[in-house]
Amino acid sequence: MRVDTDDFARPCGCGKNHHVEVKEILIEEGAVEKLEEAMSDGFLKKYISPLLICDTNTCKVTEDIMEDIYDRCQVLVLDAEELHADQHAIKIVENNMEEDIDLILAVGTGTIHDISRYMAFQYKIPFISVPTAASVDGFTSTVAAMTWNGLKKTVQSVPPVAVYADSNIFAEAPKRLTSSGVSDLLGKYICLLDWKIAHMLTDEYICDEIIKLEEKAMRTVRSCLADISEGDKESCEKLMYALILSGLATQMAGNSRPASGAEHQLSHLWELEVLNGSLDALHGEMVSVGTMIVLREYKRVAKAIREGRCSVRTQWEDDTELLEKTFGSRGFFEGIVEENTPEPLLKISPARLEACLDKIAGLIEELPEEEELARMMDRAGCKRSVYEIGLSEEIIPQSLKLAPYVRRRLSFLRILRMLRIEGE
């Protein structure tokens, strides 16, 4: 399957002329052979000193099938144990890359790609994406999810100039990684709703074509959930296609708004380990659990709106003391304050929120019911309970309250601070 990126880079009704920098996307068996051809005789031939970045796991599964590519690159194998896209990993790469590197090949999943795209941006060189699992939607993203001084940051980076997704590699990935990719896509139900509500209340930029693209990605995956779980190669290619569509949506928007909302805010909070200990959970697994929790909360609020039990506060509780108590113990308090200054809720007029409550309830009612989404996740082998990622239900109320502070993005979860529900 070859994705024509020109289809996504056209003048749009939203007023923007969307820009897509990826030149070639191949999703098929033998895609890495096409990469080798491009490096030998194609558009990548001009790069004479490429650096291949992988980890100990992805090296094992690719070094034979990509033998010719490994032979022509400087190869940097990072230790997969406790590998994160952070200052430590960046320093390792900087200390080990040769001075004349003119191209980076990211051979791996989300962490390897975030490290590679950040390095490519810093050194002003292109990079190539070789996904080894259909586990995240960030392969074609323009931003990197980095951890700076312990806090998650969305850092401006560059997208790949090409993606070579070989189903002989990614369809053989551990089932857990593939399920994590499905989880990342099912989280779009929440983040797209958050985007629509933020636009409704603050006139934040939104694009219907980008939303349609994300919805197409979700439909593509929903059509073959069980087959994806069973490792069917064609269905895994559809999943990879959907993940890449989602990444292209972020390129078109210029940020991660189409792909990340309250569900990701919960996952980022748990990754900070201020409420919990270290979790043996993948990014997508935390996203799917966060999706279920946020869906339940949003449905609860929509019911209260319909029953006339929801009203708008003109003043809301100051959480500074709570933030200092929670994040200060890990040295994150100052970073959290900076991330949340000025207060995003100040953009919202209480009168406008009051006038929009019925419309907001209507948008929430368009979301799948909790039981329906749970069935989708079960078919794909996704995690959906806090217990499955090593948490307990006691953490849920605190998580809902604190998660919006982790990332400066106006989600409906944050807007809930402006609402009063009778009887609570």
C-alpha positions in Angstrom: 0.0 0.0 0.0 1.4 3.4 -1.0 -0.1 6.4 0.6 -0.2 9.5 -1.7 0.7 12.3 0.7 -0.3 14.9 -2.0 -3.9 14.1 -1.1 -3.4 15.7 2.3 -1.6 18.8 1.3 -4.2 20.9 -0.4 -6.0 24.2 0.3 -8.7 23.5 2.9 -12.0 25.0 3.8 -10.6 25.8 7.2 -8.6 28.6 5.7 -5.2 26.9 6.0 -3.1 25.5 3.3 -2.1 22.3 5.0 1.5 21.2 4.6 2.7 17.6 4.7 6.4 17.0 4.6 6.5 13.2 4.2 7.4 12.4 0.6 6.8 8.7 0.6 4.8 6.2 2.7 4.9 2.5 1.9 3.0 -0.1 4.0 3.5 -3.5 2.6 5.5 -6.8 2.7 9.1 -6.1 1.7 8.9 -2.3 2.3 12.5 -2.4 3.7 13.7 -3.7 0.3 12.3 -0.6 -1.3 14.2 1.4 1.4 17.4 -0.3 0.4 16.7 0.5 -3.2 16.1 4.2 -2.4 19.4 4.3 -0.5 21.3 2.6 -3.3 19.8 4.1 -6.4 16.9 6.4 -5.5 16.2 9.7 -3.8 18.2 8.7 -0.7 21.4 7.9 -2.6 22.8 11.4 -1.9 23.1 10.7 1.8 26.5 9.1 2.3 26.7 8.9 6.1 23.4 7.6 7.6 22.9 6.8 11.3 20.5 4.0 12.2 19.1 4.3 15.7 17.4 1.2 17.2 17.2 -0.5 20.6 18.3 -3.9 21.7 14.8 -5.4 21.0 14.2 -3.8 17.6 17.8 -4.6 16.5 17.1 -8.4 17.1 14.0 -8.4 14.9 15.4 -6.3 12.1 19.2 -6.9 11.7 18.8 -10.0 9.5 15.9 -8.7 7.3 17.6 -5.3 7.0 21.2 -6.6 6.8 22.2 -4.6 3.7 20.8 -1.4 5.3 22.7 -2.1 8.6 25.9 -2.6 6.6 25.7 0.8 5.0 24.9 2.8 8.2 26.5 3.7 11.5 24.4 1.7 13.9 23.6 2.9 17.4 21.8 0.3 19.6 20.2 1.8 22.7 19.5 -0.4 25.7 15.7 -1.1 25.6 15.6 -1.5 29.4 14.2 1.7 30.9 14.7 3.6 27.6 12.9 6.9 27.5 12.8 9.9 25.1 14.6 12.2 27.6 17.8 14.2 28.1 19.7 11.0 29.1 18.9 9.3 25.8 19.7 12.4 23.7 23.1 12.7 25.4 23.9 9.1 24.6 23.1 9.7 20.9 25.0 12.9 20.8 28.1 11.3 22.3 28.0 8.4 19.9 27.0 9.8 16.5 29.8 10.6 14.0 30.2 14.3 13.0 29.3 13.8 9.4 25.9 12.1 9.9 23.5 13.4 7.2 20.5 11.1 7.6 18.9 9.3 10.5 16.9 6.0 10.3 14.5 5.4 13.2 14.1 1.6 13.5 11.7 1.0 16.3 8.5 2.3 17.9 7.4 5.5 19.7 10.5 6.2 21.9 13.0 5.5 19.1 11.0 7.8 16.8 10.8 10.6 19.3 14.5 10.5 19.9 15.3 10.3 16.2 13.0 13.2 15.2 14.3 15.4 17.9 17.9 14.7 16.9 17.0 15.3 13.2 15.5 18.6 14.1 18.5 19.7 16.3 21.0 18.8 13.6 18.9 19.9 10.7 19.1 16.6 8.8 16.2 14.4 7.5 15.1 11.1 9.1 13.4 7.9 7.8 10.8 6.0 9.7 10.9 2.2 9.9 8.2 1.2 12.4 8.7 -2.2 14.0 5.3 -2.4 15.6 1.9 -0.8 14.9 1.9 0.5 18.5 1.5 4.4 18.3 0.3 7.1 16.0 3.4 9.3 16.2 5.4 7.9 13.3 4.6 10.8 11.0 4.2 13.4 13.7 5.9 16.8 13.6 6.4 16.9 17.4 8.2 14.7 19.8 6.9 13.6 23.2 10.0 14.2 25.3 10.6 14.1 29.1 12.5 17.2 30.3 13.5 17.4 33.9 10.9 14.7 34.7 8.0 16.5 33.0 6.4 15.4 29.7 6.7 18.1 27.0 5.6 18.3 23.4 8.7 19.5 21.7 8.8 20.9 18.1 10.7 18.4 15.9 10.4 17.2 12.3 8.4 14.5 10.6 10.1 11.8 8.6 10.8 12.4 4.9 9.6 8.8 4.2 8.0 5.9 6.0 8.8 2.3 5.2 6.5 0.1 7.2 7.2 -3.6 6.4 4.4 -5.9 7.5 6.9 -8.8 7.6 8.3 -6.9 10.6 5.4 -5.1 12.3 2.8 -7.8 11.9 5.1 -10.1 13.9 5.4 -7.7 16.8 4.2 -8.8 20.2 0.5 -8.8 20.4 0.7 -6.3 23.3 2.3 -3.7 21.1 -0.3 -4.1 18.4 -3.1 -3.8 20.9 -1.5 -0.6 22.2 -1.8 0.9 18.7 -5.5 0.1 18.7 -5.8 1.7 22.1 -4.1 4.9 20.9 -6.6 5.2 18.1 -9.7 4.5 20.2 -8.6 7.3 22.4 -9.5 9.7 19.5 -13.1 9.6 20.6 -12.2 11.7 23.6 -9.5 14.0 22.1 -11.7 14.9 19.1 -14.6 15.8 21.5 -12.2 17.9 23.6 -11.1 19.7 20.5 -14.7 20.4 19.4 -15.7 21.7 22.8 -12.6 24.0 23.1 -13.5 25.4 19.7 -17.1 26.0 20.7 -16.1 27.8 23.9 -12.9 29.7 22.8 -12.9 29.8 19.0 -9.7 27.7 19.1 -8.7 26.7 15.5 -10.4 23.6 14.3 -10.5 21.8 10.9 -13.4 19.5 9.8 -11.1 17.8 7.2 -8.6 16.8 9.9 -11.4 15.5 12.1 -12.7 13.5 9.2 -9.2 12.0 8.7 -9.0 10.9 12.4 -12.6 9.5 12.1 -11.5 7.6 9.0 -8.6 6.1 11.0 -10.9 5.0 13.7 -13.4 3.4 11.2 -10.5 1.6 9.5 -9.5 -0.1 12.7 -13.0 -0.8 14.0 -13.7 -2.8 10.8 -11.1 -5.5 11.7 -10.5 -5.4 15.5 -10.6 -9.2 16.0 -8.4 -9.9 12.9 -5.8 -7.3 14.2 -5.7 -9.1 17.5 -5.1 -12.5 15.7 -2.1 -11.0 13.9 -3.7 -11.1 10.4 -1.1 -9.4 8.2 -3.6 -7.5 6.0 -5.5 -6.2 9.1 -2.3 -5.2 10.8 -1.5 -3.2 7.6 -4.8 -1.5 8.0 -3.9 -0.6 11.6 -0.6 0.8 10.5 -2.4 2.8 7.8 -4.8 4.2 10.4 -1.9 5.2 12.8 -0.1 6.9 10.0 -3.3 8.8 9.0 -3.5 10.0 12.6 0.0 11.2 12.5 -0.6 13.0 9.2 -3.6 14.8 10.9 -1.2 16.2 13.4 1.1 17.4 10.6 -1.8 19.1 9.0 -2.8 20.8 12.2 0.7 21.7 13.1 0.4 20.3 16.6 -0.9 17.2 18.4 -4.4 18.5 19.1 -6.2 16.0 16.8 -4.5 13.1 18.5 -4.2 13.9 22.2 -6.8 15.1 24.8 -7.9 14.3 28.3 -7.2 10.6 27.8 -3.5 11.4 27.2 -3.4 13.8 30.1 -4.3 10.9 32.4 -1.5 8.7 30.9 1.0 11.5 31.3 0.0 12.0 34.9 0.6 8.3 35.7 3.9 8.4 33.9 5.0 11.1 36.3 4.5 8.7 39.2 3.3 11.4 41.6 0.2 9.4 42.6 1.5 5.9 41.8 4.6 3.9 41.6 6.3 2.6 38.4 3.8 0.9 36.1 4.5 -2.0 33.8 2.2 -0.4 31.1 2.7 0.8 27.6 1.7 4.3 26.5 -1.3 2.9 24.6 -2.4 0.8 27.5 -2.5 3.8 29.8 -4.4 5.7 27.0 -7.1 3.1 26.7 -7.6 3.0 30.5 -7.7 6.8 30.5 -10.2 6.7 27.7 -12.6 4.5 29.6 -12.3 6.6 32.8 -12.8 9.9 30.9 -15.7 8.5 28.9 -17.5 7.5 32.1 -16.9 10.9 33.6 -18.2 12.8 30.5 -21.3 10.6 30.3 -22.0 11.3 33.9 -21.8 15.1 33.3 -23.9 14.9 30.2 -26.6 13.1 32.2 -26.5 15.8 34.9 -26.8 18.5 32.2 -29.9 16.8 30.7 -31.5 16.5 34.1 -30.9 20.2 34.9 -28.5 19.4 37.7 -25.5 21.2 36.2 -24.7 24.9 36.4 -21.7 27.1 35.7 -19.5 28.6 38.5 -18.2 32.1 38.1 -15.3 31.2 40.4 -13.6 27.9 41.0 -11.4 26.3 43.5 -7.7 27.3 43.6 -5.7 24.1 43.4 -2.3 25.6 44.0 -1.9 23.9 47.4 -2.9 20.6 46.0 -0.5 21.0 43.1 2.4 21.8 45.4 1.6 18.9 47.7 1.3 16.4 44.8 4.0 17.6 42.3 6.4 19.3 44.8 7.6 16.1 46.3 9.1 15.1 42.9 10.4 18.5 42.1 7.8 19.2 39.4 5.8 22.0 41.1 7.5 24.9 39.3 7.3 23.2 36.0 3.6 22.5 36.5 2.9 26.1 37.4 4.8 27.3 34.3 2.8 24.9 32.2 -0.4 26.3 33.5 0.3 30.0 33.4 -1.8 31.8 32.3 -4.8 29.7 33.4 -6.4 28.3 30.3 -9.9 28.6 31.8 -9.7 32.4 31.7 -10.3 32.1 28.0 -13.8 30.8 28.7 -16.8 33.2 29.3 -19.1 31.6 32.0 -22.1 32.9 30.1 -20.9 31.3 26.9 -20.3 28.0 28.7 -23.8 28.2 30.2 -25.3 28.8 26.7 -23.3 25.8 25.3 -24.1 23.2 27.9 -26.9 21.5 25.9 -24.7 21.3 22.8 -21.9 19.9 24.9 -24.2 17.2 26.2 -25.3 16.4 22.7 -21.7 15.9 21.6 -21.0 13.6 24.5 -24.1 11.6 23.8 -22.7 10.9 20.3 -19.7 9.1 21.8 -20.0 5.3 22.2 -21.6 4.0 25.4 -19.1 2.6 27.9 -20.2 -1.0 27.2 -19.8 -0.6 23.4 -16.3 0.9 23.7 -15.4 -1.8 26.2 -16.4 -4.5 23.7 -14.2 -2.9 21.0 -11.3 -2.9 23.4 -11.9 -6.5 24.4 -12.0 -7.6 20.7 -8.5 -6.1 20.2 -7.0 -7.2 23.5 -6.7 -3.7 24.9 -6.4 -2.8 28.5 -9.4 -1.0 29.9 -9.3 -1.3 33.7 -7.0 0.4 36.1 -6.3 -3.0 37.7 -4.8 -4.2 34.4 -2.1 -1.6 34.5 -1.3 -1.9 38.2 -3.5 0.8 39.6 -6.6 0.8 41.9 -9.9 2.5 41.7 -9.0 4.8 44.6 -6.7 6.7 42.3 -9.4 7.7 39.8 -10.9 10.8 41.5 -7.4 12.2 42.1 -6.3 11.4 38.6 -9.4 13.2 37.1 -8.7 16.3 39.1 -4.9 16.5 38.5 -4.5 15.2 35.0 -5.5 18.4 33.2 -2.6 20.3 34.8 0.0 18.0 33.3 -0.3 19.3 29.7 -1.4 22.8 28.7 -4.3 21.8 26.5 -7.9 22.8 27.1 -9.8 19.6 27.6 -13.4 19.2 28.8 -11.9 17.5 31.8 -10.3 20.8 32.8 -13.5 22.7 32.0 -15.3 20.6 34.7 -13.7 22.9 37.3 -16.2 25.5 36.1 -19.2 23.3 36.6 -21.3 22.6 39.7 -23.4 19.4 39.7 -26.2 19.4 42.2 -26.0 16.8 44.9 -22.2 16.5 44.7 
